Amino acid sequence: MTYYRCHNHEIKCASQKGRIALSLSIIFVLVILSVLYLIQMNTLVAKNFELHAFQKTLTQGQEKDQSLLVSLMQMRSLNNLQQAAKNLNLVIIEKANYLKVGLNSFAFSE
C-alpha cells in the first residue's frame, strides 16, 4: 500500500475554502428566498387593494340599486298614481264594464 503524506496546512486551507463556499451559497439562497418573499408579499398587497376597490364599487352599486328600488316603489304607490291621474286630468271610473266574448269568437288582424 502506498500512503501519501498530506500537509496539514493544505487540509486546513481546503476546509476553510469549503466552509466559505458553503457560507456564501447559504447566504445566496437566503437572499434569493427573501427577494421571492418580497415579490409575493407585494403581489398579495396589490391584490388586496384591488379587492377592496371592487368591494367598495360593489357596495356603492348595491346602495344605488336599493335607492332605485325605493324610488320605483314610491312611483308605483297608489297615492302617487292617483296624483299623476289628477295631474293628467284623467276621469275616475266608478264601475268598469267589460265585453263578454264567447268561446268560439276569433279576431283577425289585417
C-alpha positions in Angstrom: 0.0 0.0 0.0 1.1 3.4 -0.7 0.4 6.2 1.7 0.6 9.8 0.8 1.8 12.3 3.2 -0.7 15.3 3.4 0.4 18.6 4.6 -1.7 19.7 7.5 -1.8 23.3 6.2 -3.3 22.2 2.8 -6.1 20.4 4.5 -7.0 23.4 6.6 -6.9 25.6 3.5 -9.3 23.3 1.6 -11.5 23.0 4.7 -11.7 26.8 5.0 -12.4 27.2 1.3 -15.2 24.6 1.6 -16.7 26.4 4.6 -16.5 29.8 2.8 -18.2 28.3 -0.3 -20.9 26.8 1.9 -21.5 30.0 3.8 -21.7 32.0 0.5 -24.1 29.6 -1.0 -26.3 29.7 2.1 -26.3 33.5 2.1 -27.1 33.5 -1.7 -30.0 31.1 -1.2 -31.3 33.2 1.7 -31.1 36.4 -0.4 -33.0 34.7 -3.2 -35.7 33.4 -0.9 -36.0 36.9 0.7 -36.4 38.5 -2.7 -39.1 35.9 -3.7 -40.9 36.5 -0.4 -40.9 40.3 -1.0 -42.2 39.8 -4.5 -45.0 37.5 -3.3 -46.0 39.9 -0.5 -46.0 42.9 -2.9 -48.3 40.9 -5.2 -50.6 40.0 -2.3 -50.8 43.6 -1.1 -51.7 44.8 -4.6 -54.4 42.1 -5.0 -55.8 43.1 -1.6 -56.0 46.8 -2.7 -57.9 45.6 -5.9 -60.2 43.5 -3.8 -61.0 46.5 -1.5 -61.7 48.7 -4.5 -64.0 46.1 -6.0 -65.8 45.7 -2.7 -66.3 49.4 -2.5 -67.7 49.5 -6.0 -70.0 46.6 -5.2 -71.2 48.3 -2.1 -71.9 51.6 -4.0 -73.8 49.6 -6.7 -75.9 47.8 -4.1 -76.7 51.2 -2.4 -77.7 52.7 -5.7 -79.8 49.6 -6.6 -81.5 49.9 -3.2 -82.3 53.6 -3.7 -83.6 52.9 -7.2 -85.8 50.2 -5.8 -87.2 52.5 -3.2 -87.8 55.2 -5.9 -89.6 52.6 -8.1 -91.8 51.5 -5.2 -92.7 55.2 -4.5 -93.6 55.7 -8.1 -95.8 52.6 -8.2 -97.6 53.5 -5.0 -101.3 54.1 -5.1 -101.1 57.7 -3.8 -98.6 58.6 -6.5 -100.6 57.0 -9.3 -103.8 58.8 -8.1 -101.9 62.1 -8.0 -100.5 61.5 -11.5 -104.0 60.7 -12.8 -105.3 64.0 -11.4 -102.4 65.9 -12.9 -103.2 64.4 -16.3 -106.9 65.3 -16.0 -108.0 61.7 -16.2 -111.5 60.7 -15.2 -112.1 58.4 -12.3 -114.1 55.3 -13.3 -116.6 54.1 -10.7 -117.6 50.8 -12.3 -115.9 49.1 -15.2 -117.9 47.2 -17.8 -116.1 44.5 -19.7 -117.1 42.9 -23.0 -118.1 39.3 -22.9 -116.7 37.3 -25.7 -117.9 33.8 -26.5 -115.6 30.8 -26.7 -116.0 30.4 -30.4 -115.1 34.0 -31.3 -111.9 35.0 -33.0 -110.3 38.3 -34.0 -108.5 38.6 -37.3 -105.8 41.1 -37.9 -105.2 42.7 -41.3 
